[in-house]
Amino acid sequence: MTSNVIQDGIAVKPEGTPDFLWIHMHGMGDNAENNRPLIEKYHGIFPQAHIEFPYVAAYGAKTISPLSFPKGQENATQEELKRALFDEYMVKKSAMTSFNKVVRSVKNFVIEKVAVYQLKKKMLHGIVKYIEAKQKETGLPAERTIISGFSMGAGAAIYAGLLSKNQVAGIVSHSGGYLGQIFNAASKPPILFIADEKDIEMRRGELLDIEKAVRRLKKTGVDVDFQILESEAPHVANYQEREPSLGMTRDFISKRLAL
């Protein structure tokens, strides 16, 4: 299935009849191909699952250009670079004047509203249709469907799950909130939030306010499990393929699907 929003990426199918459908969405600027190590990990813990890693064209990138490192840091890893950028960000934040903080707040408010509009009005319909098409293709109903994602993909997964007419088994959010509020949720599937501590510290009051999303969802009666990881760098997607994140994801899905 292809559209101008979401397209087939990489699918991993079990040898026999699939026990459940698992759809995972990448973050902004990423793609399914870049997540092959994670796909292999997910297949390893749930070989009976039909796993789909689609390419979300509305916010993704079909090819990933090499990371651009500052001069003198050409051999740095992605985690090292993001740790350095985070340290620099926190120094600048502590030195900001009250005026600068107000300007930044207004700017972030506008960015969030634009992102919410883009996600709700231009992307969600295509994402929900994709999930429904995969359910029909595999013969697996919503109650045997898990939706997950990282960053922007996590926000899309949460929105899609809440707006699904038939309640999915569960949602896993990696370092992502859900970009505002939903007042017309069609269902309230359980959600596992996994976030690294640096993401929470850096993004408080910004585009992906994970803590605010958790509070709002709990108030609406959604069953939320919020787990925080210790880390040295913010928003590094590869923590998904390592412990303890991998174990948290495995345990949540096993419980929700009685595996």
Backbone bond lengths (Angstrom), bond angles and torsions (degrees), N, CA, C in turn:
res aa  C-N    CA-C-N  psi(-1)  N-CA   C-N-CA  omega(-1)  CA-C   N-CA-C  phi
1 M - - - 1.462 - - 1.524 109.62 -
2 T 1.313 117.34 130.63 1.462 120.88 178.10 1.523 110.17 -132.46
3 S 1.311 116.54 150.07 1.456 122.88 174.83 1.511 106.80 -153.86
4 N 1.326 116.02 -178.34 1.462 118.10 178.11 1.528 111.82 -80.51
5 V 1.323 116.97 0.98 1.458 121.50 179.47 1.522 111.88 -110.38
6 I 1.329 116.67 -53.64 1.459 120.20 -174.19 1.531 109.61 -136.91
7 Q 1.320 115.16 135.63 1.457 120.91 -174.88 1.528 110.20 -132.07
8 D 1.325 115.34 158.56 1.457 119.79 176.87 1.525 109.91 -60.66
9 G 1.305 115.35 137.13 1.457 121.11 178.22 1.517 110.23 -118.34
10 I 1.330 116.54 -95.80 1.462 122.01 178.69 1.520 108.67 -124.19
11 A 1.327 116.61 130.90 1.463 122.14 177.42 1.521 109.46 -118.19
12 V 1.328 116.48 138.26 1.458 122.40 175.19 1.522 106.74 -120.20
13 K 1.329 115.76 118.95 1.454 120.09 -175.49 1.529 110.81 -113.58
14 P 1.326 117.51 145.06 1.469 120.73 178.21 1.520 110.93 -72.82
15 E 1.317 115.73 164.26 1.469 119.56 179.70 1.523 111.30 -68.09
16 G 1.309 116.82 -38.44 1.456 120.04 179.73 1.520 111.71 -103.35
17 T 1.316 115.67 -151.42 1.459 121.44 178.28 1.522 109.67 -71.12
18 P 1.324 118.40 128.69 1.471 120.12 -179.13 1.522 112.08 -67.02
19 D 1.335 114.96 143.30 1.456 120.77 -179.41 1.527 111.57 -89.23
20 F 1.330 116.25 -29.93 1.462 119.02 176.16 1.522 109.77 -158.16
21 L 1.333 114.96 162.78 1.459 123.08 179.51 1.519 108.68 -103.51
22 W 1.340 116.36 131.92 1.466 121.69 -179.56 1.529 108.04 -128.60
23 I 1.329 115.98 116.71 1.456 121.79 179.34 1.520 109.25 -113.54
24 H 1.333 116.30 122.29 1.471 121.89 -178.71 1.526 109.32 -119.10
25 M 1.336 116.39 132.93 1.465 120.70 -177.78 1.527 111.45 -114.38
26 H 1.316 115.36 132.02 1.462 122.07 -177.55 1.525 111.36 -73.65
27 G 1.330 115.51 172.05 1.450 121.07 178.84 1.512 112.91 -87.92
28 M 1.313 115.97 177.10 1.454 121.69 -178.95 1.528 111.10 -62.03
29 G 1.316 116.46 132.48 1.454 121.54 178.98 1.516 114.18 82.51
30 D 1.318 118.04 1.02 1.462 121.77 -177.88 1.530 108.89 -109.87
31 N 1.326 117.52 -176.72 1.459 120.68 174.79 1.524 110.04 -155.66
32 A 1.317 116.33 175.07 1.456 121.16 -177.79 1.527 111.86 -65.35
33 E 1.323 116.70 -42.41 1.463 121.17 -177.38 1.523 111.62 -57.90
34 N 1.298 116.27 -35.78 1.460 120.97 -179.38 1.525 112.20 -71.37
35 N 1.332 116.16 -9.48 1.463 121.06 -176.71 1.533 112.91 -109.26
36 R 1.322 117.55 21.18 1.467 119.62 -178.87 1.530 113.59 -56.74
37 P 1.349 119.66 -41.36 1.471 118.75 177.33 1.525 112.61 -58.62
38 L 1.332 116.39 -37.81 1.463 120.27 178.73 1.524 110.84 -69.67
39 I 1.325 116.79 -39.38 1.458 120.91 177.89 1.523 110.24 -59.58
40 E 1.327 116.54 -43.76 1.460 121.09 179.13 1.521 111.61 -63.10
41 K 1.342 116.11 -39.23 1.465 119.85 178.17 1.522 110.96 -64.91
42 Y 1.324 116.11 -44.48 1.461 119.84 -179.64 1.525 111.25 -64.23
43 H 1.326 116.01 -40.43 1.468 119.19 177.63 1.526 110.63 -65.45
44 G 1.330 116.92 -33.54 1.459 120.68 179.81 1.515 113.05 -66.18
45 I 1.334 116.89 -37.72 1.470 118.54 -178.35 1.534 111.91 -85.31
46 F 1.333 117.15 -24.15 1.464 120.93 178.59 1.529 110.20 -135.64
47 P 1.344 118.31 72.89 1.471 120.88 -179.39 1.526 113.07 -65.48
48 Q 1.334 116.74 -15.27 1.469 120.08 -179.57 1.520 112.94 -87.63
49 A 1.337 117.40 -0.31 1.463 120.75 -176.91 1.524 111.94 -91.01
50 H 1.317 115.47 149.14 1.468 121.97 167.01 1.521 105.05 -93.49
51 I 1.340 116.84 110.20 1.457 121.84 -173.53 1.522 110.28 -107.90
52 E 1.315 115.94 129.86 1.465 122.30 178.68 1.529 110.05 -119.69
53 F 1.343 115.89 125.97 1.460 122.44 172.11 1.527 107.21 -114.65
54 P 1.327 118.47 85.72 1.465 120.13 -177.84 1.525 111.49 -73.87
55 Y 1.321 114.79 165.71 1.453 122.23 173.11 1.524 107.01 -98.96
56 V 1.320 117.54 115.92 1.463 121.29 -179.43 1.525 107.91 -90.70
57 A 1.320 115.35 96.66 1.461 121.24 -171.49 1.520 112.55 -65.00
58 A 1.329 116.52 -27.12 1.463 119.47 -175.65 1.521 112.93 -66.66
59 Y 1.344 116.73 -25.14 1.471 117.24 178.70 1.519 112.75 -139.06
60 G 1.311 116.83 10.87 1.457 120.27 -177.34 1.510 113.23 -102.27
61 A 1.345 114.07 -171.63 1.468 121.36 177.32 1.516 107.53 -141.81
62 K 1.318 116.75 127.56 1.471 119.15 -176.47 1.518 111.98 -68.21
63 T 1.302 116.55 -32.20 1.462 119.36 176.77 1.509 108.79 -125.20
64 I 1.305 116.11 145.25 1.459 121.57 -179.35 1.521 108.86 -104.59
65 S 1.323 116.85 117.79 1.460 119.88 178.05 1.522 109.38 -75.28
66 P 1.329 117.96 153.27 1.467 120.52 179.03 1.519 110.61 -57.48
67 L 1.329 115.97 145.14 1.453 120.00 178.52 1.518 110.58 -60.34
68 S 1.304 116.27 139.15 1.460 121.20 178.47 1.526 108.98 -98.62
69 F 1.309 116.54 114.28 1.456 121.33 -177.78 1.524 110.75 -103.73
70 P 1.336 116.54 146.49 1.469 119.54 174.69 1.523 110.47 -59.38
71 K 1.320 115.90 155.91 1.459 120.69 179.27 1.522 110.15 -56.16
72 G 1.319 115.65 132.67 1.458 120.68 -179.17 1.511 113.67 92.10
73 Q 1.376 117.17 -5.85 1.466 120.27 -179.62 1.532 111.19 -122.50
74 E 1.340 115.69 25.78 1.462 120.24 -175.72 1.532 112.74 -59.31
75 N 1.317 117.21 -28.54 1.466 120.25 -177.38 1.523 112.65 -96.51
76 A 1.318 117.24 8.60 1.459 120.95 179.98 1.525 110.48 -71.91
77 T 1.318 116.01 148.96 1.457 120.31 174.18 1.519 108.83 -83.31
78 Q 1.336 116.02 167.48 1.457 120.46 178.17 1.527 110.37 -59.88
79 E 1.328 116.52 -40.17 1.460 119.98 -179.31 1.523 111.11 -65.91
80 E 1.328 117.56 -41.54 1.467 121.17 178.71 1.522 111.08 -63.56
81 L 1.334 116.28 -41.72 1.453 120.44 179.99 1.521 110.74 -64.57
82 K 1.318 116.90 -45.38 1.458 119.49 -178.66 1.529 111.37 -67.58
83 R 1.322 116.82 -32.56 1.465 119.38 176.33 1.525 110.18 -64.39
84 A 1.333 116.73 -42.02 1.464 121.20 179.33 1.527 110.91 -65.27
85 L 1.324 116.45 -41.67 1.455 120.57 178.85 1.529 111.49 -65.73
86 F 1.336 115.33 -36.80 1.464 119.43 177.97 1.522 110.74 -65.31
87 D 1.333 117.11 -44.75 1.469 120.83 178.67 1.530 110.46 -59.61
88 E 1.331 115.63 -41.86 1.457 120.45 178.81 1.534 111.04 -64.45
89 Y 1.327 115.36 -41.01 1.461 120.87 179.20 1.527 111.14 -61.53
90 M 1.338 117.04 -44.57 1.456 120.73 -177.25 1.523 111.33 -67.35
91 V 1.318 117.57 -35.11 1.472 120.81 176.84 1.523 109.65 -63.94
92 K 1.326 116.69 -46.42 1.464 120.84 179.53 1.528 110.89 -64.11
93 K 1.336 116.56 -38.86 1.456 120.69 -179.02 1.524 111.27 -63.31
94 S 1.324 117.07 -42.18 1.463 121.24 -178.69 1.529 111.84 -67.65
95 A 1.337 117.29 -24.10 1.467 121.36 -177.67 1.530 112.80 -95.04
96 M 1.327 117.52 0.54 1.455 121.00 -176.49 1.518 111.76 -70.04
97 T 1.326 116.49 142.05 1.458 121.88 174.16 1.525 108.96 -80.77
98 S 1.329 115.93 166.80 1.465 120.62 178.52 1.519 111.16 -59.69
99 F 1.325 116.27 -38.89 1.471 120.37 179.04 1.523 110.91 -63.01
100 N 1.341 116.03 -44.65 1.463 120.48 179.11 1.525 111.08 -61.03
101 K 1.327 116.45 -38.38 1.462 120.25 -179.83 1.523 111.06 -66.29
102 V 1.336 117.13 -38.47 1.461 120.86 177.77 1.525 110.25 -65.62
103 V 1.330 116.39 -44.87 1.465 120.87 178.42 1.519 110.79 -59.28
104 R 1.336 116.19 -44.67 1.463 119.99 179.85 1.524 110.99 -64.09
105 S 1.346 117.21 -39.95 1.459 120.54 179.65 1.519 111.76 -62.43
106 V 1.340 116.08 -42.79 1.465 120.41 178.87 1.525 110.29 -64.42
107 K 1.329 115.97 -44.39 1.464 120.85 179.36 1.528 110.67 -60.36
108 N 1.340 117.27 -45.13 1.458 120.87 -179.53 1.523 111.71 -66.10
109 F 1.342 116.57 -34.81 1.466 121.01 177.72 1.528 110.06 -61.86
110 V 1.322 116.65 -45.55 1.462 121.33 179.85 1.527 110.83 -64.25
111 I 1.344 115.86 -44.21 1.471 120.12 179.47 1.515 110.73 -59.90
112 E 1.339 116.60 -43.11 1.464 120.70 -179.17 1.522 111.15 -63.27
113 K 1.344 116.83 -42.98 1.459 119.55 -179.22 1.522 111.43 -63.58
114 V 1.327 116.88 -40.22 1.457 121.31 177.57 1.526 110.62 -63.67
115 A 1.353 116.05 -44.25 1.464 120.38 -179.64 1.524 111.59 -64.31
116 V 1.336 116.80 -41.03 1.466 120.79 177.99 1.527 110.34 -62.66
117 Y 1.326 116.66 -44.48 1.461 120.48 178.62 1.530 110.85 -60.30
118 Q 1.337 115.85 -46.07 1.462 120.82 -179.66 1.523 110.95 -59.59
119 L 1.334 115.64 -45.46 1.450 120.09 -177.18 1.526 111.78 -69.56
120 K 1.333 116.83 -47.38 1.461 120.46 -175.77 1.524 112.87 -71.65
121 K 1.337 116.02 -46.34 1.456 120.01 -170.79 1.527 114.32 -88.15
122 K 1.328 116.79 -29.37 1.463 118.65 -172.32 1.523 114.42 -113.16
123 M 1.337 117.70 -18.74 1.459 119.02 -172.48 1.522 114.32 -115.27
124 L 1.331 116.44 -39.56 1.459 119.59 -169.57 1.515 114.20 -59.37
125 H 1.313 116.87 -41.74 1.467 119.88 -178.94 1.526 110.22 -58.54
126 G 1.335 116.41 -44.58 1.459 120.33 179.25 1.520 112.64 -65.74
127 I 1.316 116.99 -38.24 1.470 121.10 179.82 1.523 110.47 -67.70
128 V 1.336 117.09 -45.31 1.469 120.68 179.08 1.525 110.46 -62.24
129 K 1.341 117.15 -42.10 1.462 120.52 178.35 1.526 110.93 -61.90
130 Y 1.322 116.83 -39.08 1.470 121.34 178.88 1.531 110.22 -62.35
131 I 1.328 116.42 -46.39 1.465 120.69 -179.71 1.526 110.50 -61.81
132 E 1.324 116.59 -44.45 1.471 120.48 179.04 1.524 111.49 -63.38
133 A 1.341 116.99 -37.89 1.466 120.83 178.84 1.525 110.79 -65.30
134 K 1.338 117.10 -39.77 1.464 120.76 178.76 1.520 111.28 -69.08
135 Q 1.311 117.23 -33.93 1.468 120.23 175.45 1.524 110.69 -64.57
136 K 1.319 115.72 -41.53 1.464 120.36 178.66 1.524 110.92 -67.96
137 E 1.333 115.93 -41.29 1.464 121.14 -178.86 1.527 111.50 -62.98
138 T 1.325 116.82 -41.57 1.468 121.05 -176.93 1.524 113.45 -89.53
139 G 1.330 116.70 -14.48 1.457 120.27 -176.56 1.518 112.69 75.00
140 L 1.343 115.77 16.39 1.464 120.73 -179.02 1.523 109.40 -102.96
141 P 1.338 117.95 124.04 1.464 120.86 -176.57 1.522 112.45 -76.92
142 A 1.316 115.56 176.83 1.460 121.54 -179.38 1.525 111.64 -58.41
143 E 1.334 117.04 -38.28 1.466 119.62 -178.03 1.526 113.16 -69.78
144 R 1.352 116.61 -6.85 1.473 121.37 173.65 1.535 109.45 -116.89
145 T 1.323 116.66 29.67 1.466 122.25 -178.25 1.514 110.83 -121.33
146 I 1.331 116.18 131.71 1.458 123.62 173.04 1.527 107.69 -114.02
147 I 1.331 116.99 134.00 1.461 121.65 175.29 1.525 107.99 -117.93
148 S 1.322 116.63 134.03 1.462 119.52 179.20 1.515 109.63 -144.30
149 G 1.338 116.00 170.48 1.448 119.41 179.05 1.510 111.66 -176.14
150 F 1.329 114.76 169.20 1.462 121.74 178.45 1.525 109.07 -118.82
151 S 1.341 116.84 132.96 1.460 122.62 174.93 1.532 110.42 59.64
152 M 1.332 118.34 -120.57 1.458 121.14 178.68 1.526 110.57 -59.42
153 G 1.324 116.42 -34.83 1.459 120.31 177.40 1.512 112.11 -64.28
154 A 1.339 116.77 -32.42 1.463 121.01 177.24 1.527 110.01 -68.27
155 G 1.342 116.00 -42.11 1.459 119.21 177.03 1.513 111.58 -60.77
156 A 1.327 116.62 -41.61 1.466 120.94 178.32 1.525 110.69 -64.76
157 A 1.334 116.95 -40.21 1.468 120.88 -179.95 1.527 110.80 -63.01
158 I 1.335 116.73 -42.80 1.462 120.63 -179.60 1.522 110.47 -64.91
159 Y 1.325 116.15 -48.56 1.464 120.21 178.80 1.532 110.78 -57.59
160 A 1.320 116.05 -49.03 1.468 120.29 -177.03 1.526 110.62 -61.19
161 G 1.335 116.77 -40.44 1.458 120.57 179.64 1.512 112.71 -66.49
162 L 1.329 116.87 -41.56 1.460 120.74 -179.57 1.523 112.35 -68.89
163 L 1.320 116.52 -32.04 1.457 120.25 -176.46 1.527 113.28 -93.97
164 S 1.328 117.13 -2.16 1.465 120.66 178.41 1.526 110.01 -68.78
165 K 1.327 116.96 129.54 1.466 120.74 -179.76 1.516 111.44 -62.29
166 N 1.319 116.15 -36.06 1.466 121.37 176.78 1.521 108.23 -105.06
167 Q 1.315 117.49 123.35 1.464 121.87 -172.43 1.524 111.96 -66.16
168 V 1.333 115.94 126.10 1.462 120.94 177.09 1.521 109.76 -76.01
169 A 1.332 115.93 165.45 1.472 120.49 -176.18 1.515 112.14 -67.73
170 G 1.335 117.38 -33.84 1.458 119.59 -178.88 1.512 111.87 178.72
171 I 1.335 114.74 163.47 1.463 122.78 179.77 1.523 108.46 -128.84
172 V 1.332 116.37 137.87 1.461 121.24 176.01 1.528 108.26 -118.75
173 S 1.328 115.89 120.86 1.460 121.69 -179.82 1.520 109.60 -109.01
174 H 1.335 116.44 120.42 1.457 122.05 175.32 1.533 108.45 -104.81
175 S 1.316 116.46 112.80 1.474 122.20 176.67 1.522 113.16 52.27
176 G 1.315 116.45 44.46 1.455 119.42 179.35 1.506 112.45 -147.96
177 G 1.328 115.98 143.06 1.446 121.62 171.93 1.516 108.49 -98.89
178 Y 1.330 116.49 -155.15 1.454 115.31 177.70 1.518 112.28 -129.97
179 L 1.332 115.90 22.83 1.463 121.49 165.92 1.522 113.38 56.24
180 G 1.317 117.14 62.07 1.456 120.06 176.40 1.511 112.65 106.70
181 Q 1.319 117.34 -153.47 1.454 121.77 -176.09 1.526 111.19 -121.60
182 I 1.322 114.14 155.47 1.463 120.94 171.94 1.527 106.55 -122.66
183 F 1.320 116.53 121.48 1.457 120.36 -178.83 1.527 112.03 -100.51
184 N 1.323 117.04 -10.25 1.464 120.86 -175.88 1.523 110.90 -121.81
185 A 1.334 116.83 41.99 1.464 120.54 179.90 1.524 110.29 -59.41
186 A 1.330 116.11 129.03 1.461 121.06 179.54 1.521 111.64 -80.22
187 S 1.329 116.25 -26.28 1.462 120.80 -179.92 1.528 108.80 -150.74
188 K 1.321 115.42 168.47 1.462 120.41 -177.46 1.529 110.43 -131.78
189 P 1.333 117.08 70.77 1.471 119.63 179.51 1.525 110.94 -69.87
190 P 1.321 117.72 152.01 1.467 120.30 176.85 1.524 110.93 -65.64
191 I 1.337 115.90 145.69 1.459 121.17 -176.47 1.525 110.53 -129.33
192 L 1.325 115.82 132.19 1.461 122.38 171.52 1.515 108.39 -102.59
193 F 1.325 116.80 117.46 1.461 122.07 174.22 1.528 108.27 -98.23
194 I 1.325 116.32 124.61 1.465 121.60 172.86 1.524 106.51 -120.87
195 A 1.319 116.68 126.34 1.462 119.88 -179.07 1.516 109.58 -144.87
196 D 1.327 116.44 145.37 1.459 118.07 174.65 1.524 108.82 -85.62
197 E 1.308 116.37 149.98 1.461 122.29 -172.01 1.528 112.88 -60.16
198 K 1.320 116.89 -32.04 1.457 120.01 -179.25 1.530 110.97 -70.45
199 D 1.336 117.14 -34.60 1.458 120.15 175.32 1.520 110.33 -60.55
200 I 1.318 116.16 -44.69 1.462 120.87 -178.32 1.522 110.48 -64.11
201 E 1.323 116.28 -42.38 1.458 120.53 -178.83 1.519 111.53 -67.67
202 M 1.326 117.12 -41.71 1.449 120.80 -175.54 1.521 112.48 -76.44
203 R 1.328 117.93 -34.74 1.460 121.01 -169.64 1.520 113.88 -101.06
204 R 1.310 118.08 6.46 1.457 119.12 178.28 1.526 109.58 -60.57
205 G 1.350 116.54 126.13 1.452 121.00 -179.56 1.514 113.59 78.64
206 E 1.328 118.16 6.01 1.450 120.40 -178.76 1.524 110.52 -112.32
207 L 1.328 115.91 -153.78 1.453 120.42 -169.66 1.527 113.58 -60.94
208 L 1.319 117.58 -44.25 1.466 120.68 -178.80 1.526 108.87 -115.34
209 D 1.306 116.84 82.66 1.457 121.09 179.61 1.526 107.93 -87.01
210 I 1.325 115.39 94.93 1.459 121.11 -173.07 1.521 111.55 -66.58
211 E 1.335 116.90 -43.30 1.459 120.07 -178.66 1.532 111.52 -62.52
212 K 1.330 117.01 -40.30 1.462 120.37 178.72 1.527 110.71 -64.64
213 A 1.329 116.35 -40.89 1.462 119.95 178.53 1.528 110.71 -60.82
214 V 1.334 116.44 -42.81 1.465 120.67 179.55 1.527 110.40 -61.88
215 R 1.327 117.09 -45.89 1.469 120.52 -179.17 1.528 111.25 -61.86
216 R 1.333 116.43 -44.68 1.456 119.89 -177.88 1.524 111.89 -65.13
217 L 1.315 116.24 -42.05 1.465 119.68 -179.32 1.523 111.62 -66.82
218 K 1.318 117.27 -38.83 1.470 120.42 177.52 1.522 110.76 -62.20
219 K 1.343 116.59 -39.01 1.462 120.65 -179.65 1.523 111.91 -64.65
220 T 1.342 116.69 -28.94 1.470 119.84 179.35 1.521 112.48 -86.23
221 G 1.324 116.65 0.98 1.459 119.99 176.89 1.510 115.53 93.47
222 V 1.334 117.61 11.11 1.459 120.61 177.35 1.520 109.81 -77.94
223 D 1.323 116.61 137.35 1.470 122.68 177.15 1.523 107.99 -76.33
224 V 1.341 117.38 106.53 1.453 122.49 -175.14 1.522 110.92 -116.18
225 D 1.324 116.04 131.46 1.465 123.09 172.71 1.525 106.57 -114.63
226 F 1.328 118.17 118.20 1.460 122.77 -174.47 1.520 109.22 -113.61
227 Q 1.342 116.35 115.38 1.459 122.13 -178.28 1.530 110.19 -118.40
228 I 1.324 116.27 131.75 1.463 121.63 -179.28 1.521 110.01 -112.07
229 L 1.330 116.27 131.39 1.455 122.49 178.94 1.523 109.96 -99.32
230 E 1.315 116.79 150.83 1.452 121.26 172.13 1.521 108.37 -85.50
231 S 1.321 116.34 134.49 1.452 118.96 -178.81 1.520 110.03 -150.88
232 E 1.325 114.62 168.95 1.455 120.52 177.22 1.517 112.11 -110.84
233 A 1.308 116.58 -7.60 1.464 120.28 -177.88 1.522 109.73 -142.04
234 P 1.341 117.57 140.82 1.458 120.01 -179.19 1.520 113.49 -85.38
235 H 1.314 114.91 149.53 1.465 123.19 168.47 1.526 113.66 54.88
236 V 1.307 117.07 46.41 1.464 122.40 174.60 1.526 107.12 -105.22
237 A 1.326 116.57 113.40 1.458 121.66 -169.95 1.525 113.77 -66.10
238 N 1.336 118.73 -23.80 1.466 118.30 -172.45 1.523 113.96 -72.31
239 Y 1.332 119.18 -3.29 1.468 118.37 174.13 1.525 110.76 -66.49
240 Q 1.349 116.61 -19.93 1.462 119.95 179.72 1.525 112.68 -61.49
241 E 1.327 116.08 -30.88 1.468 120.00 -175.43 1.527 112.79 -93.35
242 R 1.336 116.69 9.01 1.461 121.18 -179.66 1.522 110.18 -122.08
243 E 1.341 114.69 163.77 1.458 119.29 171.84 1.524 109.09 -78.69
244 P 1.341 118.80 149.31 1.470 126.86 6.24 1.529 114.69 -88.01
245 S 1.335 117.74 -4.43 1.460 120.03 -177.20 1.519 112.12 -57.83
246 L 1.319 116.24 -43.80 1.463 120.30 -177.83 1.525 110.95 -61.53
247 G 1.329 116.42 -42.27 1.457 120.38 179.35 1.524 112.32 -66.86
248 M 1.330 117.10 -38.08 1.464 121.27 177.78 1.526 110.39 -62.02
249 T 1.328 115.03 -44.09 1.468 120.19 179.41 1.524 110.52 -63.85
250 R 1.332 116.24 -45.65 1.472 121.15 179.48 1.527 111.18 -59.30
251 D 1.332 117.04 -47.00 1.460 121.01 -176.83 1.525 111.68 -66.11
252 F 1.327 116.72 -39.43 1.467 120.89 179.86 1.524 110.53 -63.97
253 I 1.326 117.13 -47.78 1.464 120.56 -178.58 1.527 110.45 -66.41
254 S 1.318 116.56 -42.00 1.470 119.92 179.53 1.527 111.48 -59.57
255 K 1.320 116.35 -40.29 1.467 120.49 179.73 1.516 110.99 -68.84
256 R 1.334 116.82 -43.64 1.456 119.64 -174.92 1.528 112.46 -70.57
257 L 1.328 116.21 -28.24 1.465 120.08 -178.15 1.517 112.81 -107.26
258 A 1.326 116.65 5.68 1.466 122.54 179.30 1.525 111.35 53.07
259 L 1.337 115.93 50.28 1.464 121.14 -178.70 1.524 110.54 -90.50
